[in-house]
Amino acid sequence: MCNGYLGRQLFILFLLPPLFRMAQWYQLQQLDSKFLEQVHQLYDDSFPMEIRQYLAQWLENQDWEHAANNVSFATVLFHDLLSQLDDQFSRFLIENNFLLQHNIRKSKRNLQDNFQEDPIQMAMIICSCLKEERKILSSARLSNQMEVGSIQNTVIGMLDKQKELDAEVKGVKNHVIDVEQDIKTLEDMQDEYDFKCKTLQNREHESNSTSQEEYKKEQMHLNKMFLSLDLKRKEVVNKIVQLLNATEHTQTALINEELVEWKRRQQTACIGGPPNACLDQLQNWFTIVAESLQQVRQQLKKLEELEQKFTYDPDPITKNKQVLQDRTHSLFKQLIQSSFVVERQPCMPTHPQRPLVLKTGVQFTVKLRFRKFNILGTSTKVMNMEESTNGSLAAEFRHLQLKEQKNAGSRTNEGPLIVTEELHSLSFETQLCQPGLVIDLETTSLPIVVISNVSQLPSGWASILWFNMLSTDPKNLSFFLNPPYAKWSKLSEVLSWQFSSVTKRGLNADQLSMLGEKLLGPTSGGSHDCLIPWTRFCKENINDKNFPFWLWIEGILELIKKHLLCLWNDGCIMGFISKEKERTLLKDQSPGTFLLRFSESSREGAITFTWVEGSQIELVLLSPAEPQFHSVEPYTKKELSAVTFPDIIRNYKVMAAENIPENPLRFLYPDIPKDNAFGKYYSRPKEAPEPMDLDSPKGNGYIKTELISVSEVHPSRLQSPENLLPMSPEEFDEVSRMVDPAEIDTVTFRLFQDSTVEDSRCS
């Protein structure tokens, strides 16, 4: 049954390797498709792109601007260019590549026809093309810089915000120090006033010791001291009010902004996003504010002591102390309760990149007290500083397991959700005890999914992705009773994280566009505003396949991690590209150019390669014809476990009937020689022992073999000369004018012998 792929078999054969690189032309080919389209528009028949391709380095090394203004120099470069084309033709002659020989000869003749009498015109065209290329490169760099710039602006904004908050925290600390100094001053004033009062009272009891006038003076002085003392008490109380206002403002920013952002970053990091910033800075701010509030509590106690020694009506301390104590206690309690966080979310050591999915019976690491499942292991622990590297209090539980409770009688707790959509939470509880102060603390982990079989892990992880992408409320355990839609702009970012978190590369715009069309349909164009339901992402089968979108992605991720990691990291795998786009990219490339993409029909993940082949019509008629494309049957983990993918590409062969097998793969798209791209990953054959090496093991009587992939096609599927001949007299005259009759005979003979495979699309 036809499936659109060339079949393959394992054969036994042997091996071989080339080399090149270019500057400006190579840089252009690394750009996104929107910039490559601009490059395509620069070249036409007057100066074809194939000449730019073949002579890239030479063209870039010439001074075409000078040639465009100097006839003699332009003439020299024109003849040098023709010589370069002759050299290129010779290389194709050695390679026995008739089609490219024809193309290069045709290009040379066109150049002679167009510019033999006007070489300056050619120099002007080439000069203009090179300038436009540089503009395109600059435009692409500017586009990248703008993206980087927006990121830098965000970072600068965050740094400015941090500096501002840092200044506010230091301001609170300095304010506390000022109040401390004022209270000491107040205490000194009160002590002096108390001493003066007692001295004057003692003098009252001693007759004639003090004149009436002196007594009045001292009494007036005491009244002034009292007024100053009252003013200072009011000043101290007002400063504490201002201090608590500033503390509340700073604390609100810490709790409602910084801590919320840290928790959001933690959610993002849990699902593969950028690593979360550590807690050290946030902890430092919390510590300073907490210590400041502790000092305020002590300062209020000191004021209470001063009040007990001396009070009056209306005493500002008596009037405000309770309000100030309550407010300080409330702020301190709020701060301490908010500072108790889950620093590291629950995670099984066996799946470090898939936190929050826990399997019953498998140990995981977390600090917790749990509800609906029995916890096997130590369920309580004293928080101490020994388990922390930064002086904070910490407790870590390293050997916990979940065991589902068995309910007596029939099951009555079955709900509307499947097990991988049921969210649970782990809670931490502890207590802060200080003299006269006890604060109960509780915090919860992000929602977890509990599975009983590792096969549920992909679906469980999909639930974790969806929740942490769309919700910030860890207590919303009924989230999947009515899961919200996701915008493609957000989901595409999360999908890219799934790749960048386990490899060195995320997904580029073209790859995400293909995935968007797969999820949303070809008419959507991968619009960022399109909404995607949870069922479409994870539960419904995609298109005509019998598996959902996410499980397809998960299979590809596993294939990359286990068999294709280096190739993916190097950018050799285009991966996600539709068949239509694939053919658009390959049709203008040299024969033998191929690209690697993931199969859309394999749930467990599979990879294939497609190459372009020049039409045999073109060989005989010497006129352009539709190129042909071939895709090999996809390789799954089964095949890749036996032979590495680079070795498969190196040794792949195509043959028909009794033809000699040939490897049709020459250039990795766009034009990287196959061995340059994959050579460093080829398996190295063990060196054969020297003939006179007496210590070498004796032969075992077998010829060494090697597994290779071969696609075999029936001769009837090859394009043969019988399908192309006879030619019209005009066509034959054209061929005879350009090609030696003996060469025509050679080509005709080769057409019968070459193992050329027709496009195997299903009808």
DAQUINOR-V118735 format. One record per pair of residues at least 12 apart in sequence whose C-alpha atoms are under 10 Angstrom apart, sorted by sequence separation. I is the first residue (numbers start at 0). J is the second residue. If there is no record, write none. Layout:
i;j
I;J
I;J
//
This chain:
i;j
87;99
88;100
91;103
202;214
263;275
264;276
265;277
345;357
346;358
349;361
366;378
367;379
381;393
382;394
383;395
428;440
429;441
447;459
448;460
466;478
470;482
493;505
494;506
495;507
512;524
513;525
515;527
519;531
535;547
536;548
537;549
538;550
581;593
595;607
596;608
613;625
614;626
615;627
650;662
651;663
652;664
63;76
87;100
88;101
262;275
303;316
348;361
349;362
350;363
359;372
362;375
366;379
367;380
380;393
381;394
382;395
427;440
428;441
429;442
447;460
465;478
466;479
469;482
470;483
492;505
495;508
512;525
518;531
534;547
535;548
536;549
537;550
581;594
594;607
595;608
596;609
612;625
613;626
614;627
634;647
649;662
651;664
62;76
88;102
261;275
302;316
303;317
306;320
347;361
348;362
349;363
362;376
366;380
380;394
381;395
427;441
428;442
448;462
465;479
469;483
492;506
511;525
512;526
515;529
534;548
535;549
536;550
537;551
581;595
594;608
595;609
612;626
613;627
614;628
648;662
650;664
61;76
85;100
88;103
199;214
261;276
302;317
347;362
348;363
360;375
379;394
380;395
426;441
427;442
428;443
447;462
448;463
469;484
491;506
495;510
512;527
581;596
593;608
594;609
595;610
611;626
612;627
613;628
648;663
649;664
87;103
88;104
261;277
346;362
347;363
348;364
379;395
380;396
426;442
427;443
446;462
447;463
462;478
466;482
469;485
491;507
495;511
509;525
515;531
519;535
593;609
594;610
611;627
612;628
648;664
649;665
87;104
261;278
299;316
303;320
346;363
347;364
379;396
425;442
426;443
427;444
446;463
462;479
465;482
466;483
468;485
469;486
491;508
494;511
508;525
518;535
592;609
593;610
594;611
610;627
611;628
612;629
648;665
58;76
85;103
199;217
302;320
303;321
345;363
346;364
347;365
378;396
425;443
426;444
445;463
465;483
518;536
576;594
578;596
591;609
592;610
593;611
610;628
611;629
84;103
85;104
88;107
199;218
345;364
346;365
377;396
424;443
425;444
426;445
465;484
491;510
492;511
555;574
576;595
577;596
591;610
592;611
593;612
609;628
610;629
611;630
84;104
258;278
261;281
300;320
344;364
345;365
376;396
377;397
378;398
424;444
425;445
446;466
462;482
465;485
469;489
491;511
494;514
574;594
575;595
576;596
577;597
590;610
591;611
592;612
609;629
610;630
631;651
196;217
299;320
343;364
344;365
345;366
376;397
377;398
378;399
423;444
424;445
425;446
445;466
446;467
468;489
469;490
490;511
491;512
573;594
574;595
575;596
576;597
577;598
578;599
589;610
590;611
591;612
608;629
609;630
610;631
57;79
58;80
84;106
85;107
195;217
196;218
199;221
299;321
343;365
344;366
345;367
376;398
377;399
423;445
424;446
425;447
445;467
468;490
519;541
520;542
572;594
573;595
574;596
575;597
576;598
577;599
588;610
589;611
590;612
591;613
608;630
609;631
57;80
84;107
195;218
258;281
342;365
343;366
375;398
376;399
377;400
422;445
423;446
424;447
488;511
491;514
518;541
571;594
572;595
573;596
574;597
575;598
576;599
588;611
589;612
590;613
607;630
608;631
609;632
257;281
258;282
299;323
300;324
341;365
342;366
374;398
375;399
376;400
422;446
423;447
424;448
468;492
487;511
491;515
517;541
518;542
571;595
572;596
573;597
574;598
575;599
585;609
586;610
587;611
588;612
589;613
590;614
607;631
608;632
649;673
58;83
81;106
82;107
195;220
196;221
299;324
341;366
374;399
375;400
376;401
421;446
422;447
423;448
424;449
465;490
468;493
490;515
517;542
571;596
572;597
585;610
586;611
588;613
606;631
607;632
608;633
648;673
649;674
54;80
57;83
81;107
195;221
341;367
374;400
375;401
421;447
422;448
423;449
445;471
446;472
447;473
464;490
585;611
586;612
587;613
606;632
607;633
608;634
648;674
720;746
24;51
25;52
80;107
81;108
254;281
296;323
366;393
367;394
373;400
374;401
375;402
420;447
421;448
422;449
445;472
446;473
488;515
582;609
584;611
585;612
586;613
605;632
606;633
607;634
720;747
24;52
192;220
193;221
253;281
295;323
296;324
299;327
366;394
367;395
372;400
373;401
374;402
419;447
420;448
421;449
445;473
446;474
465;493
487;515
581;609
582;610
605;633
606;634
607;635
645;673
649;677
719;747
720;748
54;83
81;110
192;221
195;224
295;324
296;325
365;394
366;395
367;396
372;401
373;402
374;403
419;448
420;449
421;450
444;473
445;474
446;475
447;476
464;493
518;547
581;610
582;611
604;633
605;634
606;635
645;674
648;677
649;678
720;749
721;750
25;55
50;80
53;83
54;84
80;110
81;111
191;221
192;222
365;395
366;396
371;401
372;402
373;403
374;404
418;448
419;449
443;473
444;474
445;475
446;476
464;494
518;548
581;611
604;634
605;635
606;636
719;749
720;750
721;751
21;52
24;55
25;56
53;84
192;223
193;224
253;284
254;285
296;327
364;395
365;396
366;397
371;402
372;403
373;404
418;449
419;450
443;474
445;476
487;518
517;548
518;549
578;609
604;635
605;636
645;676
646;677
719;750
720;751
23;55
24;56
192;224
193;225
253;285
295;327
296;328
364;396
365;397
367;399
369;401
371;403
372;404
373;405
418;450
419;451
446;478
487;519
574;606
601;633
603;635
604;636
605;637
645;677
646;678
649;681
718;750
719;751
21;54
22;55
23;56
50;83
54;87
77;110
78;111
191;224
192;225
295;328
363;396
364;397
365;398
366;399
371;404
372;405
418;451
464;497
574;607
600;633
601;634
602;635
603;636
605;638
606;639
644;677
645;678
648;681
649;682
717;750
718;751
719;752
21;55
22;56
24;58
50;84
53;87
77;111
250;284
293;327
363;397
364;398
365;399
491;525
514;548
572;606
574;608
596;630
598;632
599;633
601;635
605;639
629;663
645;679
646;680
647;681
717;751
719;753
20;55
21;56
24;59
189;224
192;227
249;284
250;285
253;288
292;327
293;328
296;331
362;397
363;398
364;399
572;607
573;608
593;628
595;630
598;633
645;680
646;681
718;753
20;56
21;57
23;59
188;224
189;225
192;228
249;285
292;328
362;398
363;399
364;400
419;455
491;527
572;608
590;626
593;629
594;630
597;633
598;634
644;680
645;681
646;682
717;753
718;754
719;755
19;56
22;59
50;87
77;114
78;115
188;225
361;398
362;399
363;400
418;455
419;456
422;459
488;525
490;527
589;626
590;627
591;628
593;630
596;633
597;634
598;635
607;644
643;680
644;681
645;682
646;683
714;751
717;754
718;755
21;59
77;115
189;227
250;288
292;330
293;331
361;399
362;400
363;401
419;457
420;458
421;459
487;525
488;526
489;527
514;552
588;626
590;628
597;635
606;644
643;681
717;755
718;756
188;227
189;228
249;288
250;289
292;331
360;399
361;400
362;401
419;458
420;459
487;526
488;527
489;528
558;597
586;625
587;626
643;682
716;755
717;756
718;757
74;114
77;117
78;118
188;228
189;229
291;331
292;332
360;400
361;401
418;458
419;459
420;460
422;462
486;526
487;527
488;528
490;530
586;626
608;648
642;682
714;754
716;756
717;757
74;115
77;118
187;228
247;288
289;330
290;331
359;400
360;401
361;402
418;459
419;460
420;461
421;462
422;463
486;527
487;528
488;529
489;530
490;531
585;626
586;627
713;754
714;755
715;756
716;757
717;758
74;116
76;118
77;119
185;227
186;228
189;231
246;288
288;330
289;331
292;334
358;400
359;401
360;402
419;461
420;462
486;528
487;529
488;530
555;597
585;627
586;628
712;754
714;756
715;757
716;758
74;117
75;118
76;119
185;228
188;231
189;232
246;289
288;331
289;332
357;400
358;401
359;402
360;403
419;462
420;463
485;528
486;529
487;530
555;598
563;606
585;628
711;754
712;755
713;756
714;757
716;759
73;117
74;118
77;121
184;228
185;229
357;401
358;402
359;403
419;463
422;466
485;529
486;530
487;531
555;599
582;626
712;756
713;757
73;118
74;119
76;121
77;122
185;230
186;231
246;291
289;334
484;529
485;530
486;531
552;597
558;603
559;604
582;627
711;756
712;757
72;118
73;119
76;122
185;231
186;232
246;292
288;334
289;335
403;449
420;466
484;530
485;531
486;532
490;536
555;601
557;603
558;604
559;605
582;628
662;708
710;756
70;117
71;118
72;119
73;120
74;121
184;231
185;232
382;429
402;449
483;530
484;531
485;532
551;598
552;599
554;601
555;602
556;603
557;604
558;605
559;606
581;628
582;629
662;709
712;759
70;118
71;119
73;121
74;122
243;291
286;334
379;427
381;429
382;430
401;449
403;451
483;531
484;532
485;533
551;599
554;602
555;603
556;604
558;606
661;709
69;118
70;119
73;122
182;231
185;234
242;291
243;292
285;334
286;335
289;338
348;397
379;428
380;429
381;430
401;450
402;451
424;473
483;532
484;533
551;600
553;602
554;603
555;604
660;709
49;99
53;103
69;119
70;120
72;122
73;123
181;231
182;232
185;235
242;292
285;335
347;397
379;429
401;451
423;473
424;474
482;532
483;533
484;534
551;601
552;602
553;603
554;604
555;605
660;710
67;118
68;119
181;232
184;235
342;393
345;396
372;423
422;473
423;474
424;475
482;533
484;535
485;536
548;599
551;602
552;603
553;604
554;605
555;606
612;663
660;711
50;102
66;118
67;119
68;120
70;122
182;234
243;295
285;337
286;338
341;393
343;395
347;399
371;423
422;474
423;475
424;476
481;533
482;534
484;536
550;602
551;603
552;604
578;630
611;663
612;664
49;102
50;103
66;119
67;120
69;122
181;234
182;235
242;295
285;338
339;392
342;395
347;400
370;423
371;424
372;425
422;475
423;476
549;602
550;603
551;604
610;663
611;664
49;103
65;119
66;120
67;121
68;122
181;235
182;236
339;393
369;423
370;424
371;425
422;476
423;477
479;533
498;552
502;556
546;600
548;602
550;604
551;605
610;664
64;119
66;121
67;122
68;123
180;235
369;424
370;425
421;476
422;477
494;549
497;552
501;556
544;599
545;600
546;601
547;602
609;664
610;665
650;705
651;706
652;707
653;708
654;709
655;710
656;711
50;106
63;119
66;122
67;123
178;234
179;235
239;295
282;338
368;424
369;425
370;426
420;476
421;477
422;478
497;553
501;557
544;600
545;601
546;602
608;664
610;666
650;706
651;707
652;708
653;709
654;710
655;711
656;712
658;714
49;106
50;107
65;122
66;123
67;124
178;235
181;238
281;338
367;424
368;425
369;426
420;477
421;478
422;479
498;555
502;559
543;600
544;601
545;602
546;603
610;667
650;707
651;708
652;709
653;710
654;711
655;712
656;713
657;714
63;121
64;122
65;123
67;125
177;235
178;236
367;425
368;426
369;427
420;478
421;479
494;552
498;556
501;559
502;560
541;599
544;602
610;668
649;707
650;708
651;709
652;710
653;711
654;712
655;713
656;714
47;106
63;122
64;123
67;126
178;237
239;298
366;425
367;426
368;427
420;479
421;480
497;556
501;560
608;667
647;706
648;707
649;708
650;709
651;710
652;711
653;712
654;713
655;714
656;715
46;106
62;122
63;123
66;126
67;127
178;238
179;239
239;299
365;425
366;426
367;427
368;428
419;479
420;480
504;564
517;577
646;706
647;707
648;708
654;714
655;715
45;106
63;124
64;125
65;126
177;238
178;239
366;427
367;428
368;429
416;477
498;559
503;564
513;574
514;575
516;577
646;707
647;708
655;716
44;106
47;109
63;125
64;126
177;239
278;340
365;427
366;428
367;429
417;479
420;482
498;560
502;564
503;565
505;567
513;575
514;576
646;708
647;709
655;717
46;109
47;110
63;126
64;127
175;238
236;299
356;419
416;479
501;564
502;565
504;567
505;568
510;573
512;575
513;576
514;577
642;705
45;109
46;110
62;126
63;127
174;238
175;239
178;242
278;342
415;479
416;480
503;567
504;568
509;573
510;574
511;575
512;576
513;577
642;706
44;109
45;110
61;126
64;129
174;239
177;242
277;342
415;480
502;567
503;568
504;569
510;575
511;576
512;577
641;706
642;707
44;110
59;125
63;129
64;130
236;302
356;422
414;480
502;568
503;569
504;570
507;573
509;575
510;576
642;708
45;112
46;113
58;125
59;126
174;241
175;242
235;302
355;422
503;570
506;573
509;576
510;577
513;580
45;113
58;126
174;242
175;243
355;423
465;533
506;574
507;575
45;114
173;242
174;243
355;424
498;567
499;568
506;575
59;129
171;241
172;242
232;302
593;663
594;664
58;129
171;242
174;245
175;246
462;533
465;536
591;662
592;663
593;664
170;242
171;243
174;246
461;533
465;537
591;663
592;664
593;665
594;666
595;667
171;244
232;305
368;441
562;635
563;636
590;663
591;664
592;665
593;666
594;667
595;668
51;125
171;245
172;246
232;306
269;343
367;441
369;443
562;636
590;664
591;665
592;666
593;667
594;668
46;121
170;245
171;246
269;344
367;442
368;443
461;536
462;537
561;636
590;665
591;666
592;667
593;668
594;669
45;121
170;246
171;247
265;341
367;443
461;537
563;639
589;665
590;666
591;667
592;668
593;669
51;128
168;245
265;342
269;346
366;443
367;444
372;449
558;635
559;636
562;639
589;666
591;668
592;669
593;670
631;708
46;124
51;129
167;245
168;246
171;249
237;315
262;340
265;343
266;344
366;444
558;636
561;639
562;640
566;644
588;666
592;670
593;671
631;709
632;710
45;124
46;125
167;246
170;249
236;315
240;319
247;326
251;330
254;333
258;337
262;341
265;344
345;424
365;444
458;537
557;636
561;640
566;645
589;668
591;670
592;671
631;710
235;315
236;316
243;323
247;327
250;330
254;334
258;338
262;342
345;425
457;537
458;538
555;635
562;642
563;643
588;668
589;669
592;672
593;673
167;248
168;249
229;310
233;314
234;315
235;316
246;327
250;331
253;334
271;352
344;425
554;635
555;636
558;639
562;643
563;644
588;669
589;670
591;672
592;673
42;124
46;128
167;249
168;250
229;311
232;314
233;315
236;318
237;319
240;322
244;326
251;333
255;337
258;340
269;351
270;352
271;353
517;599
554;636
562;644
563;645
587;669
588;670
591;673
41;124
42;125
166;249
167;250
232;315
233;316
236;319
240;323
243;326
247;330
250;333
251;334
254;337
269;352
270;353
271;354
585;668
41;125
165;249
229;313
231;315
232;316
236;320
239;323
243;327
246;330
247;331
250;334
253;337
254;338
268;352
269;353
270;354
341;425
584;668
585;669
164;249
167;252
168;253
229;314
230;315
253;338
269;354
270;355
341;426
584;669
41;127
42;128
164;250
229;315
233;319
240;326
268;354
269;355
341;427
41;128
229;316
236;323
240;327
243;330
247;334
340;427
41;129
164;252
239;327
339;427
461;549
164;253
339;428
355;444
460;549
461;550
38;128
41;131
339;429
355;445
356;446
357;447
358;448
359;449
360;450
361;451
41;132
354;445
355;446
356;447
357;448
358;449
359;450
360;451
458;549
663;754
355;447
356;448
357;449
358;450
359;451
457;549
458;550
461;553
661;753
662;754
663;755
38;131
164;257
354;447
355;448
356;449
357;450
358;451
359;452
457;550
460;553
658;751
659;752
660;753
661;754
663;756
37;131
38;132
336;430
354;448
355;449
356;450
357;451
358;452
359;453
658;752
659;753
660;754
661;755
37;132
336;431
357;452
358;453
457;552
458;553
572;667
573;668
657;752
658;753
659;754
161;257
335;431
357;453
457;553
571;667
572;668
656;752
658;754
35;132
38;135
160;257
358;455
457;554
571;668
655;752
657;754
658;755
34;132
37;135
38;136
358;456
655;753
656;754
332;431
344;443
345;444
356;455
357;456
654;753
655;754
35;135
340;440
344;444
345;445
356;456
571;671
653;753
654;754
655;755
34;135
35;136
339;440
340;441
341;442
343;444
344;445
345;446
346;447
356;457
619;720
653;754
654;755
655;756
34;136
336;438
338;440
339;441
340;442
341;443
342;444
344;446
345;447
356;458
357;459
615;717
616;718
652;754
653;755
654;756
335;438
336;439
337;440
339;442
340;443
341;444
344;447
353;456
356;459
615;718
616;719
620;723
653;756
34;138
332;436
335;439
336;440
337;441
338;442
339;443
340;444
341;445
353;457
355;459
356;460
614;718
615;719
616;720
619;723
620;724
24;129
27;132
30;135
34;139
286;391
332;437
333;438
335;440
336;441
337;442
355;460
571;676
615;720
619;724
23;129
26;132
27;133
30;136
33;139
283;389
332;438
336;442
350;456
353;459
354;460
356;462
570;676
571;677
616;722
620;726
26;133
282;389
331;438
332;439
353;460
356;463
569;676
615;722
616;723
619;726
620;727
24;132
27;135
31;139
283;391
328;436
332;440
355;463
569;677
615;723
616;724
622;730
23;132
24;133
27;136
30;139
282;391
354;463
621;730
23;133
26;136
30;140
279;389
353;463
566;676
620;730
278;389
279;390
353;464
566;677
619;730
620;731
24;136
27;139
279;391
565;677
619;731
621;733
23;136
620;733
621;734
566;680
620;734
165;280
168;283
169;284
172;287
175;290
176;291
179;294
183;298
186;301
190;305
193;308
565;680
619;734
168;284
171;287
172;288
175;291
178;294
179;295
182;298
186;302
189;305
193;309
621;737
167;284
168;285
171;288
174;291
175;292
178;295
182;299
185;302
189;306
192;309
165;283
168;286
169;287
172;290
173;291
176;294
179;297
183;301
186;304
190;308
161;280
165;284
168;287
169;288
172;291
175;294
176;295
179;298
182;301
186;305
189;308
190;309
161;281
164;284
168;288
171;291
172;292
175;295
178;298
182;302
185;305
189;309
171;292
172;294
179;301
168;291
175;298
182;305
619;743
618;743
619;746
629;756
618;746
619;747
627;755
628;756
629;757
630;758
631;759
618;747
627;756
628;757
629;758
630;759
627;757
628;758
629;759
630;760
619;750
627;758
628;759
629;760
618;750
626;758
627;759
628;760
615;750
615;753
615;755
614;755
613;755
612;755
614;757
612;756
352;497
612;757
612;758
611;758
352;500
352;501
269;445
266;445
265;445
262;445
270;460
270;461
270;463
271;464
269;463
270;464
269;464
270;465
270;466
266;463
267;464
270;467
266;464
269;467
270;468
268;467
266;466
267;467
266;467
267;468
265;467
266;468
263;467
266;470
263;468
266;471
263;470
266;473
263;471
262;471
259;471
272;492
272;493
271;493
272;494
270;493
271;494
272;495
273;496
270;494
271;495
272;496
271;496
272;497
267;493
270;496
271;497
273;499
274;500
270;497
271;498
272;499
273;500
268;496
271;499
272;500
267;496
271;500
270;500
271;501
268;500
31;507
32;508
33;509
31;508
32;509
31;509
99;589
98;589
99;590
98;590
96;590
99;613
98;613
98;614
101;617
105;621
98;615
101;618
98;617
99;618
102;621
97;617
98;618
101;621
102;622
97;618
98;619
101;622
102;623
96;618
97;619
98;621
97;621
49;587
48;587
49;588
49;589
32;584
4;607
4;608
5;609
4;609
52;670
5;629
6;630
7;631
8;632
4;629
5;630
6;631
7;632
3;629
4;630
5;631
6;632
7;633
3;630
4;631
5;632
6;633
7;634
3;631
4;632
5;633
3;632
4;633
2;632
14;646
105;737
16;649
104;737
15;649
14;649
15;650
13;649
14;650
101;737
13;650
101;738
9;647
12;650
11;650
12;651
10;650
12;652
28;668
29;669
10;651
28;669
9;651
10;652
28;670
8;651
9;652
7;651
8;652
25;669
7;652
25;670
97;742
7;653
25;671
6;653
5;653
12;660
97;746
20;670
20;671
19;671
20;672
18;671
19;672
18;672
17;672
18;673
20;675
16;672
17;673
18;674
19;675
16;673
17;674
18;675
16;674
17;675
18;676
15;674
16;675
16;677
17;678
16;678
15;678
14;684
12;703
13;704
14;705
11;703
12;704
13;705
11;704
12;705
13;706
10;704
11;705
12;706
13;707
10;705
11;706
12;707
9;705
10;706
11;707
12;708
9;706
10;707
11;708
12;709
8;706
9;707
10;708
11;709
8;707
9;708
10;709
7;707
8;708
9;709
10;710
7;708
8;709
9;710
6;708
7;709
8;710
6;709
7;710
8;711
5;709
6;710
7;711
5;710
6;711
7;712
4;710
5;711
6;712
5;712
5;756
5;757
5;758
6;759
4;758
5;759
3;758
4;759
5;760
3;759
4;760
2;759
3;760
4;761
1;759
2;760
3;761
1;760
2;761
3;762
1;761
2;762
0;761
1;762
//
